[in-house]
Amino acid sequence: MYCRHIAVSALRWQCAQWRHGRGAFGAAWCHARGCSGQSKEHYKVLVLGGGSGGITMSARMKRKVGAENVAVIEPSENHYYQPIWTLVGAGAKTVRSSGRPTASVVPSGVKWIKARVQEIDPDKNTVRTDNGKEISYQYLIVALGLQLHYEKIKGLPEGFEHPKIGSNYSVQTVEKTWKALQNFKEGNAIFSFPNTPVKCAGAPQKIMYLSDAYFRKTGKRSNANIIYNTSLPVLFGIKKYAESLWEIVKTRDLTVNLRHNLTEVRADKQEAVFEKLDSPGETVVFEYEMLHVTPPMGPPEVLKGNSLADQAGWLDLDKDTLQHKTYRNVFGIGDCTNLPTAKTAAAVAAQSSVLDRTISKVMKKDKPDKKYDGYTSCPLVTSYNTVILAEFDYNGQPLETFPIDQSKERRLMYHMKADLMPHLYWHGLLKGFWGGPGPYRKIMHLGMK
């Protein structure tokens, strides 16, 4: 064993001499003997993030360049299908059904680097992790998601230690929403929407509609005052669907306060403080029997101030091709990007097929020729058996898959949300086979204007 160690050391020393003194020939000589002389790892495609965007692109890149040439950096042991948390918070699904081990969703053969991204240097094509490892790449796909900032609301996250408060936006707090719903007796049930970009912008009001349905089912509705306080100037950003939602609000006697932003939670007193955004400096205090918090959200910390990011800290992409505006070997997908569309899993699916095509073209030194139209979808759950399926593009125009009016509440759409979409996620999107409903939309609308 000792002699073998001496021989390997001598080989590495000779490799270094040949590499520095004999140029390409020396490097080839070393490579043929399996001695790279480099301590850092290198991959043709490096994916940052093991969420929906990162896993689907890892699967697609595996088929493109081979599993041994792809790595994904992700620190979490578990992967969650987060869209189902709306139903978990209302007791219609279990939190266990939303998660699987990360090891089971990373494509076989693809290297899973279980670490957190600490630094990205696009000028040197390197990434450094929190355990000190340096990894180089030829192509980089950034799929880091976004960050939840409960701490930006005074009194949180410690307020979650008290009952009557929950949030469907984290695995630690989603079951608290269901407990608060079950334990509700009488008073205000309050639902908030923050003054920041959020993922799944319909989710903060979905749980309101489900709570209303639960209170009616359990005979508590007459004792409940349901209040939706949103920082936005509208109930929903797409007019067609907003009109239907306003009708539901009116019919079910729900209270909507626009331009109200949650700034403080006094959990011990069961009070929530909101600032009135159209009246600077003015606040209003609401007592609550139940409070659902949607936290402020922002870009990943590692992107802030990085040359890959725009001024707000989001990954700066060409909105058509998903290629970085400056670094041509860098691409992005999902919530961490500055693409001007809603941040949803449906958007990730549509983006994945465009990004796959873009990367193929770039690898062949060709110009990307497929454009992302901004397609995204928000299944607006309005009860335990109805959904309004909102689908739209960059221009805020409806881009509906089915040849029916999707602004109407439908039972079929609920079953799609609750049963079909999770299956499509685990077995279609994460395997790199589902790129959104675009092709099916064309078929369903054949012969229609």
C-alpha positions in Angstrom: 0.0 0.0 0.0 2.8 2.4 0.9 4.6 1.7 -2.5 1.3 2.3 -4.3 0.9 5.7 -2.5 4.5 6.7 -3.6 3.7 5.7 -7.2 0.5 7.7 -7.3 2.3 10.7 -5.8 5.0 10.5 -8.4 2.4 10.2 -11.2 0.7 13.4 -10.0 4.0 15.3 -9.7 4.9 14.2 -13.3 1.4 15.2 -14.5 1.9 18.7 -13.0 5.3 19.0 -14.8 3.9 17.9 -18.1 0.9 20.1 -17.8 2.9 23.3 -17.1 5.7 22.5 -19.4 4.2 20.7 -22.3 0.8 22.4 -22.8 -2.1 20.5 -24.4 0.0 17.4 -25.1 1.0 17.2 -21.4 -2.6 17.7 -20.3 -3.8 14.9 -22.6 -1.0 12.6 -21.2 -2.3 13.2 -17.7 -5.9 12.8 -18.6 -5.2 9.4 -20.2 -3.9 8.3 -16.8 -6.9 9.6 -14.8 -5.0 12.3 -13.0 -6.6 15.7 -13.4 -4.4 17.5 -10.8 -7.6 19.5 -9.8 -9.2 19.4 -6.4 -12.5 21.0 -7.4 -15.3 19.2 -9.2 -16.4 20.1 -12.7 -19.7 19.5 -14.5 -20.9 20.3 -18.0 -24.2 21.4 -16.4 -24.5 22.5 -12.8 -28.0 23.1 -11.4 -28.5 25.3 -8.4 -31.6 24.3 -6.4 -33.5 21.0 -6.0 -37.0 22.4 -6.2 -39.5 21.9 -9.0 -37.4 23.9 -11.6 -34.1 22.4 -10.5 -35.2 18.8 -10.6 -37.1 19.0 -13.9 -34.0 20.6 -15.6 -31.7 18.0 -14.0 -33.8 15.3 -15.6 -33.8 17.1 -19.0 -30.1 17.7 -18.9 -29.4 14.1 -18.0 -31.0 13.1 -21.3 -29.1 15.8 -23.1 -25.5 15.4 -21.9 -25.5 12.2 -19.7 -26.1 11.8 -16.0 -22.4 11.9 -15.1 -22.1 15.4 -16.6 -24.9 16.9 -14.4 -25.0 17.9 -10.8 -27.6 19.6 -8.6 -26.8 21.5 -5.4 -29.6 21.3 -2.8 -29.3 21.2 1.0 -32.8 19.9 1.9 -33.4 16.2 2.8 -37.0 16.5 1.6 -38.7 17.8 -1.5 -42.3 19.1 -1.3 -45.1 19.6 -3.7 -46.1 23.0 -2.2 -49.2 23.8 -4.3 -51.1 21.1 -2.3 -50.5 23.0 1.0 -53.6 25.1 0.3 -55.6 21.9 0.8 -53.4 20.7 3.7 -54.2 24.0 5.6 -57.9 23.3 5.1 -57.7 19.7 6.2 -58.4 18.2 2.8 -54.9 16.7 2.4 -52.2 15.6 4.7 -48.8 17.3 4.9 -47.2 13.8 4.6 -48.7 13.4 1.1 -46.9 16.6 0.0 -43.3 15.4 0.6 -40.8 12.9 -0.6 -37.1 12.4 0.1 -34.9 14.5 -2.1 -32.8 11.4 -2.9 -35.9 9.9 -4.6 -36.5 12.8 -6.9 -33.0 13.6 -8.1 -32.6 11.8 -11.4 -30.6 8.5 -11.1 -26.9 9.0 -11.9 -27.1 12.8 -11.5 -24.8 13.9 -8.7 -26.6 15.4 -5.7 -24.4 17.8 -3.8 -26.0 18.1 -0.4 -25.0 21.7 0.5 -26.1 25.3 0.3 -24.9 27.6 -2.4 -22.7 30.3 -0.7 -21.1 32.1 -3.6 -21.5 32.2 -7.4 -18.7 33.6 -9.6 -20.0 33.7 -13.2 -16.8 35.4 -14.4 -14.8 32.3 -13.3 -17.7 29.8 -13.9 -17.5 28.6 -10.4 -19.8 28.0 -7.4 -18.7 27.7 -3.8 -20.8 25.8 -1.2 -21.2 26.4 2.5 -18.9 23.4 3.2 -16.1 25.0 1.3 -16.4 23.0 -1.9 -15.6 24.8 -5.2 -17.4 23.5 -8.3 -16.8 24.6 -11.8 -19.3 24.4 -14.7 -19.6 24.9 -18.4 -23.3 25.7 -18.2 -25.2 27.0 -15.1 -28.9 26.7 -14.4 -30.1 28.8 -11.5 -33.3 27.5 -9.8 -32.9 28.7 -6.3 -36.5 29.7 -5.6 -37.3 32.6 -3.3 -37.0 33.3 0.4 -39.8 33.6 3.0 -39.3 36.5 5.4 -41.6 36.0 8.3 -39.1 38.0 10.4 -40.0 41.1 8.5 -43.3 41.1 10.4 -42.8 42.3 13.9 -43.7 39.5 16.4 -42.9 36.7 13.9 -41.9 33.9 13.6 -42.1 33.5 17.4 -45.8 34.3 17.2 -46.4 30.9 15.6 -45.8 29.4 19.1 -49.2 30.7 20.0 -52.5 29.0 18.8 -54.9 30.6 16.3 -52.2 31.6 13.8 -50.9 29.6 10.8 -49.4 29.9 7.3 -49.8 27.7 4.3 -46.4 28.8 3.0 -44.1 26.7 5.1 -44.1 23.0 6.1 -43.6 24.0 9.7 -46.7 26.2 9.9 -49.2 24.8 7.4 -50.8 22.3 9.9 -51.2 25.2 12.3 -53.6 26.7 9.8 -55.8 23.6 10.0 -55.7 23.6 13.8 -56.7 27.3 14.0 -59.5 26.6 11.6 -60.8 23.6 13.7 -60.5 25.5 17.0 -62.3 28.6 15.7 -65.3 29.6 17.8 -66.3 33.2 16.9 -64.8 36.5 15.8 -62.5 37.7 13.1 -60.8 35.2 10.7 -58.1 37.3 9.0 -56.1 36.5 5.8 -53.2 38.6 4.7 -51.3 39.3 1.4 -47.9 41.1 1.8 -46.4 44.1 -0.1 -43.9 42.0 -2.0 -43.8 39.6 -4.9 -45.1 36.2 -3.7 -45.3 32.7 -5.1 -48.8 31.5 -6.1 -50.4 34.9 -5.6 -53.9 33.2 -5.4 -53.1 31.1 -2.4 -53.7 33.8 0.3 -57.3 34.1 -0.8 -57.8 30.4 -1.5 -57.6 29.5 2.2 -60.1 32.3 2.9 -62.7 30.6 0.6 -61.9 27.2 2.1 -62.3 28.6 5.6 -65.7 30.1 4.6 -66.7 26.7 3.3 -65.5 24.9 6.5 -67.3 27.3 8.8 -70.6 26.8 6.8 -70.1 23.0 6.9 -69.6 23.1 10.7 -72.3 25.6 11.5 -69.9 28.4 12.6 -70.3 30.8 9.7 -72.8 33.0 11.4 -70.3 33.6 14.2 -67.4 34.4 11.8 -66.4 37.7 10.3 -64.1 36.8 7.4 -61.6 39.5 6.4 -59.1 39.5 3.5 -56.5 42.3 3.9 -54.3 42.6 0.8 -51.6 45.1 0.0 -52.7 44.9 -3.6 -55.0 47.5 -5.2 -57.0 44.7 -6.8 -58.5 41.3 -5.6 -56.8 39.5 -8.5 -54.6 40.8 -11.3 -56.5 39.4 -14.3 -59.8 41.2 -14.9 -61.7 38.2 -16.2 -61.1 36.1 -13.0 -61.2 39.1 -10.7 -64.8 39.8 -11.7 -65.8 36.2 -10.8 -64.0 36.4 -7.5 -65.7 39.7 -6.5 -69.0 38.0 -7.2 -68.0 35.2 -4.8 -66.9 37.8 -2.2 -70.3 39.5 -2.4 -72.4 36.4 -2.4 -70.6 34.8 0.6 -70.4 38.1 2.6 -66.6 38.3 2.8 -64.8 41.6 3.7 -62.0 42.7 1.4 -59.7 45.6 2.4 -57.4 46.6 -0.4 -54.0 48.3 0.2 -53.7 46.9 3.8 -50.2 45.4 4.6 -49.5 43.3 7.7 -46.6 44.8 9.7 -47.0 43.3 13.2 -48.6 40.3 15.0 -49.3 40.6 18.8 -49.9 36.9 19.2 -50.4 37.1 23.0 -53.2 39.6 22.5 -54.5 38.1 19.3 -54.0 41.4 17.4 -52.8 42.0 13.9 -51.5 45.5 12.9 -51.9 46.6 9.3 -50.5 49.7 7.6 -52.7 51.5 5.1 -50.5 51.9 2.1 -52.6 54.7 0.6 -52.4 56.7 3.9 -48.7 56.8 4.9 -48.1 56.4 8.6 -51.6 55.3 9.3 -52.2 51.8 10.9 -55.2 49.8 11.9 -55.4 47.1 14.5 -57.6 44.0 14.1 -58.4 41.5 16.8 -58.5 38.0 15.5 -59.8 34.5 16.4 -57.9 33.1 13.5 -55.0 34.6 11.5 -53.5 33.3 8.3 -50.2 35.0 7.4 -48.7 35.2 3.9 -45.1 36.3 4.6 -43.1 38.9 2.7 -40.9 37.2 0.1 -37.7 38.1 -1.7 -34.8 36.8 -3.8 -32.3 34.3 -2.5 -29.6 35.9 -0.4 -26.8 34.5 -2.6 -28.1 36.5 -5.6 -28.4 39.8 -3.9 -25.6 42.1 -5.1 -24.3 39.4 -7.5 -23.6 40.3 -11.1 -26.2 37.7 -12.1 -29.0 39.7 -10.4 -31.0 42.8 -11.3 -31.2 45.8 -8.9 -33.9 44.1 -6.8 -31.8 40.9 -6.5 -33.7 38.6 -8.9 -31.9 36.6 -11.6 -31.7 38.9 -14.6 -33.0 36.9 -17.6 -34.2 37.4 -21.2 -37.9 36.9 -20.7 -38.3 35.1 -24.0 -35.4 32.6 -23.9 -34.7 32.4 -20.2 -31.0 32.9 -20.9 -29.1 35.4 -18.7 -28.8 38.9 -20.3 -25.1 39.1 -19.7 -23.6 35.6 -19.1 -24.6 33.5 -22.1 -23.8 30.2 -20.4 -26.1 31.0 -17.5 -29.9 30.2 -17.5 -32.7 30.4 -15.0 -36.1 29.0 -14.1 -38.8 29.6 -11.6 -39.3 31.8 -8.6 -35.8 33.3 -8.4 -36.1 35.0 -11.8 -37.3 38.5 -12.7 -39.6 37.1 -15.4 -42.7 39.4 -15.4 -45.2 36.6 -14.7 -46.7 34.9 -11.6 -44.5 32.6 -9.7 -46.2 29.2 -9.9 -45.3 25.5 -10.6 -47.4 25.8 -13.8 -45.0 28.6 -14.9 -42.0 26.3 -14.1 -43.5 23.6 -16.3 -44.0 25.9 -19.3 -40.5 27.5 -18.8 -38.8 24.1 -18.6 -39.7 23.2 -22.2 -38.5 26.6 -23.5 -35.3 26.4 -21.5 -34.6 22.9 -22.7 -34.8 24.1 -26.3 -32.7 27.3 -25.5 -29.9 25.3 -24.0 -29.9 22.8 -26.9 -29.4 25.7 -29.3 -26.7 27.4 -27.2 -24.8 24.1 -26.9 -24.8 23.9 -30.7 -23.7 27.5 -31.1 -27.1 28.4 -32.6 -29.5 31.2 -31.7 -32.4 30.3 -29.4 -35.6 30.1 -31.4 -38.4 29.2 -29.0 -40.0 31.9 -26.9 -41.7 31.7 -23.5 -45.0 33.6 -23.6 -45.3 34.0 -19.9 -47.8 31.2 -19.4 -48.8 30.6 -15.8 -51.7 29.1 -14.0 -53.5 29.6 -10.7 -56.2 27.1 -9.7 -58.3 29.3 -7.5 -59.8 27.0 -5.0 -63.2 28.5 -4.0 -64.6 25.6 -1.9 -63.9 21.9 -1.1 -65.2 20.9 -4.5 -64.9 23.9 -6.9 -62.0 25.7 -8.6 -61.7 28.6 -11.0 -58.8 27.7 -13.2 -57.0 31.0 -14.1 -54.5 30.7 -16.9 -52.8 33.7 -18.5 -49.7 35.1 -20.2 -47.2 37.9 -19.9 -49.8 40.5 -21.0 -52.3 39.4 -18.4 -54.5 37.9 -21.1 -56.3 34.7 -20.4 -54.6 31.7 -22.1 -57.0 28.9 -21.3 -56.4 25.3 -22.0 -60.0 24.1 -22.2 -62.7 25.3 -24.7 -65.0 26.5 -21.9 -65.2 29.6 -19.7 -62.7 28.9 -17.0 -63.7 31.9 -14.9 -66.7 29.8 -13.7 -66.4 27.6 -10.6 -66.2 24.0 -11.6 -66.1 20.6 -9.9 -63.9 19.1 -12.6 -61.2 21.7 -12.1 -61.2 20.9 -8.3 -60.4 17.3 -9.1 -57.7 18.4 -11.5 -56.2 20.5 -8.7 -56.5 17.9 -5.9 -55.9 14.6 -7.7 -54.5 15.0 -11.3 -52.0 17.8 -10.8 -50.0 16.1 -7.9 -49.7 13.0 -10.1 -48.6 15.1 -13.1 -46.0 16.8 -10.8 -44.3 13.7 -9.4 -44.4 11.6 -12.6 -44.4 14.2 -15.3 -42.7 17.5 -14.4 -40.0 16.1 -12.1 -39.1 13.5 -14.7 -38.7 16.2 -17.3 -41.6 15.0 -19.4 -44.2 17.7 -18.7 -43.7 21.1 -20.3 -47.1 22.6 -19.7 -50.4 22.3 -21.5 -49.4 24.3 -24.6 -49.7 21.4 -27.1 -53.0 20.2 -25.7 -54.4 23.8 -25.8 -53.9 23.9 -29.5 -55.7 20.5 -29.9 -58.6 21.5 -27.7 -59.1 24.8 -29.5 -58.9 23.4 -33.1 -61.5 25.1 -35.3 -62.2 27.8 -32.7 -61.3 31.5 -32.9 
